[in-house]
């Protein structure tokens, strides 16, 4: 039995489901622009999935150092295939959100991102993951999260039930109540903000940004 929520019931459906249900075509380019990869950046993607956002980052800034972290061996193999032509190679590591500080220690991470992960994990893992990210980033470093956030309207609340049926009420409900920016501030991030909101067929997607020290 897996100790994490699988990305999709069948691995081959993951990218298609993400595209159809969460509107990746709309928010992935916005997330990329917000991260704004630059030469010299060391960027870690926590819960990197099949590597779609990492590939976008590599295309936008080939000289950036990219690291992907995911607990699912099968999905990391798929990411490896997707990223095999990326130069320099993307380092794909086994790990959970809470492992970020240990896995990234000494690597000089300047930016950390995560997409469609925090809604899938228990509240204590959300907090532990954010604390680990905060611990690994130096002053001036930034966090970028794209995930289901506060469900502000009855329509979005109703649509979000699709996600809750698939990923579990206990894990997803804190996101629906808007807990992520609160947790970011609680673990020590500064200038926490929700920068974008996207309505999708299964609820409201939010993009967040936070810094270690003032931006």
N, C-alpha and C positions, 0 to 999 in steps of 0.2 A: 504493500500500500504506500502511495506517495505521501510525503509530509508537506506538500505544497499543492496549491490549486493549479491543475494543468492549464496551459495557455488556451487549449481548446480540446473538446472531446476527442477529436482526431487531429493529429499534428498537421496533416496536409491542409486542414481547413482554416488554420490560424490566420494567415494573411487575408484570406477572403472574408472571414468573419469580421476581422478588425476593420477592413475597408467598408463593408456593408453596414455594420452596426455602430461603429464609433466615428465614422466619417474621417478616416485617416488622411484622405486626399486634401481635406480642408485644414486640419490642424498640424500635420507634420511639417509642412513648409513654414508655418508660423513659429513652431517650436525651434526649427533650424535657424530661422532668422534671429530669434531671441537669444539662442546660445551663441550665435555669431562666432564660429570657430576661427581662430587666428593662428598664424605660425607660432610655434612654441607652446601652444595649449596642450595640456594633457587632460583628455576628456574621458570620463567613465560613464558608461550606460548601465545602470543597475536594473536587472530584469530585462536584459537586452533582447530577449525573444529570438526571432529569426534574423536579427541584425539589420532591419530596414532602416532605422534611424542612424545607425552607425554608417551604413553605406551612403546615406545622404550627407553625413558629416565629412566622410572621406572625399566625396566628390567636391564638396564646397571648399575644403581646405586639405589638400593631399599631404601637407607637411605636419598636420596635427597628429599627436600620438593618441591612439584610441584604444580603450579597454572595455570589453564587454563582460558582464557578470550575470550568471543565471544558474539556478540550481538544477535545471532540467537538461540532462545529458543529451537527450534526443534533439531538443531544440537548439542546443549549442552546435551539434553536428550540422544542422540545417543552416545555422548562421555561418558556420565555417565555409560551407559550400557557397553561400551567397557572397562572402567576403574574401574568397580565395585569391582574387586578383587585385585586392587593395594593397597599395604600397605606401608607407611601410605596413607590414602585416598587423592586423588587429589581434590583440592578446585576449583570448576568450577564457574566462576563469569560472570555476564552479564556486557558487556561493549565494548567500541570501542577503537581504537588505542589511541585516544586523552585522554581517561580516565585512562591511565596506571598509571600516577603519583598519582592520587587520590585512585585508587583501590589497589595499591601496597605500599602506604605510611605506614611506620612502620613495614613492613613485612621483610625487610632486603634482598631484591632481589639481588642476586649476578650475575645472568645471565638472559638475556631476549632473546627470539627467536621469530621469526615470519616466516611463510612459506605460500606462495601463497596468500598473503593478500594485500600487498602494491600496486600491479598492479590494484586492484579492486577499489581503493578509489581515490577521487579527490586530486589534487596536494596539496591543503591546508590541507587536512587530513593527507597526507603523512608527511608533515612538522610538523604539530601539534603532530602527533603520535611519531615521532622521538624525538621531544623536550620533550614530556612527559616521554618517556623511559629514555632519558638522565637525566631528573630530578629525577628519582626514583633510579638510580644506584649510588652506592657509588664509590669512587676512587678504581680502580682495577676491577670494574664490566665490563661486556662485553655484546655486542649485536651481535646476529647471525641471519642473514636474508637469506632465500632461496626464490628467486622469479625471475620472468622474468626481465632480465636486458637489457643492451645495445645489440641491434640486429646488430651485426657487419658485416654481409654479406648479399648480396641480397637474398640468399636462406633462411636465418633465418628471414629476414624481411618479405618475402613472407609467410612463415609458420606462423609468428606471427599474420597475419591477422585473423587467426582462433580465436585467443584469443580476438582480437579487436572487432570482430563481436559479440562475446558473452558477453564481459565485458565493451564494449564501448570505442570509440576512445579517448575521452578526458581523461579518467582515465588511460588508458594503455600507451598512447603515451609518457608521460614523462619517464616511465620505459624504453621504447624502445630507448630513446635518452640517457640513462645512468644517469638519474638524482639522483638515490638513494644514491650513495656514496657522491655526491656533497652535498645533503641535510644533510647527517650524519655529514659531516665536518662543515657545516653551523651552526648546532645546538649545536656544541661543542664537538663532539666525536673526539678522537685521534686515530692515527694509523689505519685509515680506509683503508681497502683493499678488493678487489675482490679476493677471494682465489681459487675459482673453477668455471669452465664454462662447461655446459652440453648442447649439441645439442639435441633437442627433435623434435617430429613430429609437434609441433606448436610453434617453436621458441627456442631461447637460454635462458636457466636457469642459473642464477648466484647465487653463495653463497658469502655473504659478512660477514666481521667481523670488529668490531670497539670496542674501549675501552674508558672508562672514566679514564683519566690519562694514563700514559704510561704503557704498559703491562709488 
